[in-house]
Amino acid sequence: MRRSLFQTFLRLLPAEPSHKLRMLLLGIVGKLPMGKWLLRRRYAPHDTELQREVFGIHFRNPIGIAAGFDPNGDRLNELSALGFGFVEIGSVVPRPQPGTPRPRLRRIRKENSIIDNSGYPSRGLEYILSKVRHRTPHTANLVLGCNIGKLTASHIENSTKEYLRVFRNMYQYVDYFVVNIACNTSSKRYVLRSRKEIMELIEPMFEFRRGQLDYRPILLKISPDLSCEELDTIIDILIETPLDGIEAVAGSLNIDPDCSGAISGAKLTERAIEVVRYIAERTERNYPIIGTGGMMTPEDIKRMMEAGASLVALNSGIRENGVRLLKEGAKSLIKN
Ligand SMILES: Cc1cc2nc3c(=O)[nH]c(=O)nc-3n(C[C@H](O)[C@H](O)[C@H](O)COP(=O)(O)O)c2cc1C
């Protein structure tokens, strides 16, 4: 994919400042009198063929934003104007957490990848609630997902309580939930693998949902480093419980043992597609999968959908190749 001049410039900067600058400029353009109109006109895909219904929700197109791109929901209006089909905010944690000290994101330029050691910085539940409580006309049609993650500082034994607190508080303001059981890059041992551990975390959410008027789909976000047996455990949970889908995958801690951090971007592409294909085949494409990980080019997006994803979420692809990826990716999904 050819990068714009602006994107080429952004890639000269270190990974974190480059993302900050993009988000700052996006915010400035969004506030100009015709700013959001301009963003929509230049970047948003409009083809009605892209619309779809997934886990009971209408998406204007299947390409969205993965967690960690706009973790606190600061740019929802602008991301909506750019035309993304959905935005997953988070990981949302109950209290603010600063993340690990900088520099904590590193580019592997030659391989179009990012090593993430951020520890998932977040402004915390109260701040994020203030961002999603009132939908503006710009975000009224935006599908909003809430990714719930583990607070780095808290003990694993407290996780169930903390995840549930975020879930309950966010319930009425978002359209679906993703429960991150992968890792948060600074609690590397926090990768839930056993059925018992996973059920302890999600069962209270099912129970809370049973008492609500509105239904919110719940998905699990999984690590790409799971073995086939561990993936089978997740698939069994999907088939046998009220879980609505799977988001595959988070950054990998295994793909490159020399890297200390979670690998995202092009080095993750093949493994992400492989995991999605495995789940889709074992479930006979009967359950929704959000394909995340290494979606860097329109071809990657097309291959991910062909492997069985119902939706595709981008993070490193935009950081490295720019927002053009949305429109070009959407084009690749339209049948000629
Ligand atoms: C800087 C950064 C921050 C991230 N923060 C989160 C997060 O808070 N929660 C989460 O579930 N995933 C997080 N991720 C993982 C992404 O959502 C995604 O699963 C992963 O980066 C693979 O996709 P990609 O190759 O398109 O980047 C983060 C990734 C990066 C690079």
The ligand as an ORCA input file, in Angstrom:
! r2SCAN-3c Opt
* xyz 0 1
  C      -0.109      0.761     21.500
  C      -1.069     -0.375     21.611
  C      -1.992     -0.365     22.642
  C      -2.888     -1.415     22.769
  N      -3.810     -1.378     23.771
  C      -4.697     -2.396     23.883
  C      -5.668     -2.395     24.924
  O      -5.717     -1.482     25.740
  N      -6.513     -3.458     25.002
  C      -6.485     -4.506     24.111
  O      -7.300     -5.434     24.213
  N      -5.592     -4.507     23.108
  C      -4.706     -3.498     22.975
  N      -3.793     -3.518     21.974
  C      -3.804     -4.661     21.031
  C      -4.566     -4.297     19.765
  O      -5.916     -4.030     20.013
  C      -4.475     -5.433     18.735
  O      -5.097     -6.590     19.232
  C      -3.035     -5.754     18.386
  O      -2.271     -4.596     18.309
  C      -2.950     -6.500     17.079
  O      -3.502     -5.713     16.048
  P      -2.590     -4.840     15.044
  O      -1.521     -5.758     14.525
  O      -3.530     -4.343     14.009
  O      -2.006     -3.729     15.850
  C      -2.859     -2.487     21.841
  C      -1.917     -2.485     20.815
  C      -1.031     -1.446     20.688
  C      -0.019     -1.481     19.571
*
